[in-house]
């Protein structure tokens, strides 16, 4: 039942966001920008997309434990440690938001993907530590059979509003 409530909150948040975006689109009063900070991701996807109107919406691409340096080509760090992958990914989220003049406190929606639901306690501990003292965003945890790269056990998708 709790998962259904969490999923419903996520859907309601997405619906509200869609309404806001539709209103902004109808008036032509917003600007969309795409950003890449890691060399390995360039040409593959945008790491951050901002939509600026009365508020600025910041959408981060799924963030995992990919090494950002160009020399590794996005190799996965901590392939045997989901907690370490979570901490590394959330550090990347924090740094990416800072480049957008935002903070972890501006996050309104999080979707977490794990390849093994038994990791939920460790991932929950990681998220609680990272967001300690901040308003908690809506959150959905999804179990998947695999993620983008071999060894990847954790990925987080974040939306922030500034």
C-alpha positions as CSV (number, residue, x, y, z in Angstrom):
1,X,0.0,0.0,0.0
2,X,2.9,2.4,0.9
3,X,4.5,1.8,-2.6
4,X,1.1,2.6,-4.2
5,X,0.9,5.9,-2.3
6,X,4.5,6.8,-3.2
7,X,3.8,6.0,-6.9
8,X,0.6,8.1,-6.8
9,X,2.5,11.0,-5.3
10,X,5.1,10.7,-8.1
11,X,2.3,10.6,-10.7
12,X,0.6,13.7,-9.1
13,X,3.9,15.5,-9.1
14,X,4.5,14.7,-12.8
15,X,0.9,15.8,-13.6
16,X,1.4,19.1,-11.8
17,X,4.7,19.6,-13.6
18,X,3.1,18.9,-16.9
19,X,0.4,21.5,-16.3
20,X,2.9,24.1,-15.3
21,X,5.0,23.3,-18.4
22,X,1.9,23.4,-20.7
23,X,0.9,26.8,-19.4
24,X,4.5,28.1,-19.9
25,X,4.6,26.6,-23.4
26,X,1.3,28.2,-24.4
27,X,2.6,31.7,-23.5
28,X,6.1,31.1,-24.9
29,X,7.5,32.3,-21.5
30,X,10.2,29.7,-20.9
31,X,13.7,28.8,-22.1
32,X,15.2,25.3,-22.4
33,X,18.9,24.8,-22.1
34,X,21.0,21.6,-22.3
35,X,24.3,21.0,-20.4
36,X,27.1,18.5,-20.3
37,X,29.9,18.5,-17.8
38,X,31.5,15.1,-18.3
39,X,33.5,14.3,-21.4
40,X,32.3,10.7,-21.6
41,X,28.6,11.8,-21.8
42,X,29.0,14.4,-24.6
43,X,27.2,13.2,-27.7
44,X,25.3,10.6,-25.7
45,X,22.8,12.6,-23.6
46,X,22.4,15.8,-21.8
47,X,23.4,15.5,-18.1
48,X,21.2,18.5,-17.1
49,X,18.4,20.2,-18.8
50,X,16.9,23.4,-17.4
51,X,13.5,24.9,-18.1
52,X,13.4,28.6,-17.0
53,X,10.2,30.6,-16.7
54,X,8.9,32.0,-13.5
55,X,10.8,29.2,-11.8
56,X,13.7,27.2,-13.1
57,X,13.2,23.4,-13.5
58,X,16.4,21.4,-13.5
59,X,16.2,17.8,-14.9
60,X,19.3,15.6,-14.3
61,X,19.9,12.6,-16.5
62,X,20.2,9.3,-14.6
63,X,23.3,9.6,-12.4
64,X,25.3,6.5,-11.4
65,X,28.8,5.7,-10.4
66,X,30.3,6.5,-13.9
67,X,33.7,8.0,-13.6
68,X,33.5,11.5,-15.2
69,X,37.0,11.7,-16.4
70,X,37.5,11.5,-20.2
71,X,40.3,8.9,-19.8
72,X,38.0,6.2,-18.4
73,X,35.1,6.7,-20.8
74,X,32.6,6.4,-18.0
75,X,33.9,3.3,-16.4
76,X,31.8,2.3,-13.3
77,X,33.4,2.9,-9.9
78,X,32.8,0.6,-6.9
79,X,31.4,-2.3,-9.0
80,X,30.9,-4.5,-5.9
81,X,29.5,-1.9,-3.5
82,X,26.0,-0.4,-4.0
83,X,26.4,1.9,-1.0
84,X,29.6,3.4,-2.4
85,X,28.0,3.7,-5.8
86,X,25.1,5.6,-4.2
87,X,27.4,8.0,-2.3
88,X,29.4,8.7,-5.4
89,X,26.3,9.2,-7.6
90,X,24.8,11.6,-5.0
91,X,28.1,13.5,-4.8
92,X,27.8,13.9,-8.6
93,X,24.2,15.1,-8.3
94,X,25.3,17.7,-5.7
95,X,28.1,19.0,-7.9
96,X,25.9,19.1,-11.0
97,X,23.2,21.1,-9.2
98,X,25.9,23.5,-7.9
99,X,26.9,24.2,-11.5
100,X,23.3,25.2,-12.0
101,X,23.3,27.4,-8.9
102,X,21.1,25.0,-7.1
103,X,21.4,22.7,-4.0
104,X,20.2,19.3,-2.8
105,X,17.5,21.3,-1.0
106,X,16.0,22.3,-4.3
107,X,15.2,18.7,-5.3
108,X,11.5,18.0,-5.7
109,X,11.5,14.5,-7.2
110,X,13.8,11.6,-7.1
111,X,13.6,8.2,-8.8
112,X,16.1,5.6,-7.7
113,X,16.9,2.5,-9.7
114,X,18.6,-0.6,-8.2
115,X,19.4,-3.9,-9.8
116,X,18.8,-5.8,-6.5
117,X,15.9,-4.7,-4.2
118,X,17.8,-6.3,-1.3
119,X,20.0,-3.2,-1.5
120,X,17.1,-1.0,-0.4
121,X,18.3,-0.6,3.2
122,X,21.8,0.5,2.1
123,X,20.4,2.8,-0.6
124,X,17.9,4.2,1.9
125,X,20.7,4.8,4.4
126,X,22.8,6.6,1.8
127,X,19.9,8.8,0.7
128,X,19.0,9.7,4.3
129,X,22.6,10.7,5.0
130,X,22.9,12.8,1.8
131,X,19.5,14.6,2.4
132,X,19.8,14.8,6.2
133,X,18.2,18.0,7.5
134,X,16.7,18.9,4.1
135,X,13.0,18.8,3.0
136,X,12.5,15.4,1.6
137,X,11.5,15.2,-2.1
138,X,9.0,12.8,-3.5
139,X,10.8,9.5,-4.1
140,X,10.2,6.4,-6.1
141,X,12.4,3.3,-5.8
142,X,12.4,1.0,-8.8
143,X,14.0,-2.5,-9.2
144,X,15.4,-3.2,-12.6
145,X,17.1,-6.2,-14.1
146,X,20.0,-4.1,-15.5
147,X,21.3,-0.6,-15.9
148,X,23.3,1.1,-18.7
149,X,26.7,-0.3,-17.9
150,X,28.1,-3.6,-16.6
151,X,28.7,-3.3,-12.9
152,X,26.2,-0.5,-12.4
153,X,23.9,-1.4,-9.4
154,X,22.5,2.1,-8.7
155,X,21.2,5.1,-10.6
156,X,19.3,8.2,-9.5
157,X,17.1,10.5,-11.6
158,X,16.6,14.0,-10.1
159,X,14.3,17.0,-10.8
160,X,15.0,20.3,-8.9
161,X,13.2,23.6,-9.0
162,X,14.9,26.9,-8.3
